[in-house]
Amino acid sequence: NTFSLSILTIQSNKQSAMKSVIIASLLASAVAFAPAKSASKTSALNSFEDELGAQAPLGFFDPLGLVADGDQEKFDRLRYVEIKHGRICQLAFLGQITTRGGVHLPGDIDMSGHSFESYPNGIAALIGPDAIPAAGFAQMFLFIGFLELAFMKDIEGTGNEFVGDFRNGFIDFGWDSLDAEAQLSKRAIELNNGRAAQMGILGLMVHEKLGEIGMGVDLPIIGQLS
């Protein structure tokens, strides 16, 4: 009857549509593994395999293909961001283990007599019912913004030598007294320490939140986060 024919027609259309989707998927897969794409990735690998940070055992590691096009300007921008985030996370990780080890700034944080050590550690110091006053948070925010805009950037024409060089013709700390090999080693150490610190501070933040739901564990040196 007409109803049965309609059902059969719908099922047939669904099967045809499914076949079309499968064929399209196969074609997309074929395009994804086409020689031109492989050549592009190989070209990018050759472009950056000798860059600072491409170290054993991974070498040049770009699983998301962010610089698969071999764009040097994009690579430099990502490296700039990586170095800056690494520096921030090194400070954050050091701050975490220092305050959780019982070391705080002396004196009071405000005119009301609240001491620095009276506030919780970690995220709770900034967000939550026991966080520092809003005015204190605003002061830190503005100070960091001032550093970001005035100092923590690569100012052109000041003699900076590489991405992430923020000396800007002002601070040296004996850098120019090192030979090229020592300078490269120092830069590699900073980059790797920054990468480790990014993972470290993320791990501490996760453990802190796990402690809030009763799933915390005792960590070396700093114990259980709360």
N, C-alpha and C positions, 0 to 999 in steps of 0.2 A: 504494500500500500504506500501512499504518499509519505506517511510518517516514517516508515522504515527506510524509504529511499532517502529521506532527509538526514536521518541518523547516519546512514552509510556514507552520504556525501560529506558530512561534517568530519567523520572519522578519517575519510580519505584525504580531506584537506589538511587535517592535523598531521597525518603521516607525511604528506608532501611537504608541509612546513617544517617538520622535524628533519626530514632528509635535507632540505635546503639549509637548515641551520648547521647540520653536521658537515655538509659540503663546504659551507662558508668557513666553518671552524678549521677544517683541514687545509683550506686555501690560506687562511690566516697563519696557520702553523708553518706552512711551507714558505710563506713570505718571511716569517720571523727568522727562519733558518737559511734564508737565501744568502748566497755568497757576498752580496754587497753589504749586508748587515754585518756579517762576520768580518769583512775587510775593514768596516768602520771601527768595530771594537778593537781589532788588531792594531789599527792605526793609532787609536787613543792609547792603547797599552804601550805602544812603542814611544808615544809622545811623553808619557808620564812615568814610565817604569824606573827612570833614574832620578825622579824627584825626591826631595827630602821626605822621609816618612814611609817610603816604599821599601820596607825592611823585611828581613826574614822573620817568620816563615811564610807570611802571606804575600810579601812583595806588594805590587800595586793592587789595591783591593777596592773595587768599586762595584759592589753587587747590584746596586740600583741603576747603574749606567748614567750617573749624573754628568760625567764628562766623557761620555762615549763618543761625542762629536769631536773630541780633541781640541776644544776651545780653551786656549791658554788663559784668556781673560776670566772665563768662568772658573777655571781651576784656581786661579789666584784669589778670586773672591771667596770661594769655598775654603781655601786654606787660611785666609785672613779670619774668617768667621770661626774656623776650627781652633786656631791659636788663641783668639780672644776668649772663646768659651772655655778652653782648657785652662787659661790663666784664672778666670773667674772661679771655675770649679776647684782649682787647687786651693784658692783662698777659702772657699766655702767648706771644703773637706777639712782643712786645717782648723778652721773656726769651729767646726762640729766637734772634732776630737779634743780640742783645747777646752772648750766650755764644758763638755761632758766629762772631762777629766777634773773638773772643779776649779778651773782657772777663769776668773772673770775680771773685768775692769774694776778698779777700786772706786769707791765713792758712790754717789747717787746719780740716777739717770734723769731726775727731774727735781724741781724745787720742793716737791712734797715729801722728799726723803725716801723715795723708793730706790733701793740699791740695785745695781746691775745684776747681782747674783740672786735677787729675789724673783727674777723672771725665769720662765722655763727655757729649756734649750731647744734647738732645732726649729721646725716649722711653727711650733706653738708659741715661739717668741714673737712671731710676726702676725700670726692668724689664730684667733681663738679668744676665749674669755679672759685669759691671763696674759694676753699679748701686751707689748709695750704700748705706751700712749700713741694716739694717732699723730700727734705733733712730732714725736720722736721718729716715727716711721717716715713722715714727710721730710724731716731733715736728712735722713739717710738717702731717701729717694732723690732729693735735690742735689746732695753732695755727689752721688754717683753720676747723676746726669751732668753735673758740671765737669767731672773728670772725663766723662765720655766725649763731651763736646770740645773741651779745651786741651786735653792732654793725651788721652788714650786713643790716638788715631795717628795715621801715617800722613804727616804733613809734607806735601810735595816741595821739593827745592831745598830741603834741609839736610840732604846727604844720607838719607836712609838707604840701606843696601839691599833689603829683601822684604818680602811680605811679612807683616807683623813687627817690623822694626819701628818702634815708637820712640827712639831716642830723640829724633827731631832736632839734632844738633845741640842738645841741651844736657842729656845724661849719658854717661859713657861706662862708668864702673870698670874701667880697664879693658873694655872690649877690644879696642884697637891694638892693645898690646899682645893679643893672642894671634897665633898663626892661623892660616886658613883651615887646616885640619882640626884644630881645637875649636874654632868657631863653628864649624859644621857639626862637630860632636855635641857642643853645647846646645845648638838648635835642635838636634835630634832628641836629646835628652828632655828638653822642655816640651817638645811635641808629644813624646811618648808619655811623659808624666801628666800632661794635660789630658790625654786620652784616658789614662787610668783614673784620673781624678773625676772625669765626667761619669764614668761607670761607678766610681766609689760613692760620690755624693748622691747619685740616683739610688744606689743600693741602701744608703743610710735613710733616705727619705721613705723608701718602700718599707723598711724595717720599722721606722717610726710609726707609720700608719698601721702596720700589722700589730704593733703593740697596743694600739687603741682598740682593736677588736679581739684582744686576747690571744693573738697568735705570735707574739713576740718571742724571740730567742736571745740567749746571752751571746753577745759578740765579744771577740777579744778586745781587751783594753777598755772599751767603753761600756760593756755590759749590755743590759736590755734597754732599748730605746723607748722613751715614753714622752 
